[in-house]
Amino acid sequence: MEKFLEEEVLRKSVIQKAIDSSAPPQNDIALPSGAGLCYSGMGIMFEVEGQSYTMTEANRHTLEEAVRSGKEISWTWSKTLSLKQGGSATPSFEVCYLDTKARIIPDLCFSVELK
């Protein structure tokens, strides 16, 4: 069951492959997107209906509304944004799964870090 959740729900190997194939990281790395996937950390951005947002508390409402209404959300890690926010030049972030009310499901989370 754990393997199913990691691979089919959280898409862990696909996410790791996207990060690893970008080493050394380019400026932006397109992250796998899909219903329920959510990323947080320095340099994380999301896009809804052609509009980009940084993954910050100020933009939480926008993300939650997009999840609740079933809008497509795409995700990116930006090296430039990470450095600007005080983060590193290598990807490091959390991946979680949200329910349809945009709440994190605690058992469906993991950390990603390029070494």
C-alpha positions, 0 to 999 in steps of 0.5 A: 500500500505504501508503494502505491501511495508513493508512486501513484498518488504522490508520484515520488519517482517522477518528481525525483526524476524531474529534479535529478535530470535538472542537476545542476539545476537550471533556473526553473524546473517544471514539477509534475502536476496532478490533482491533489499534488502540492509543493511548498518551500523556497522557490516554489511557484504555482500557476492557475489559469495562466497566472503565476503565484509564489507559494506563500501564505499571501497566496494560500487563498488562491491555491485553496480556491483553485483546489476546491473548484478543481482547476488545473494547477501547474508547479515550478521550482525557480532557482532565482526565486529560491535565492531571492527568498534566502534559499539555496541554489538546489531544490529542496521542498516538501511534497504533499497531497491535498484533499478536495477541500485543500487540506493537507493529508499528513500521511501523504507527504515527503521531502525532496532535496537535491544533494 
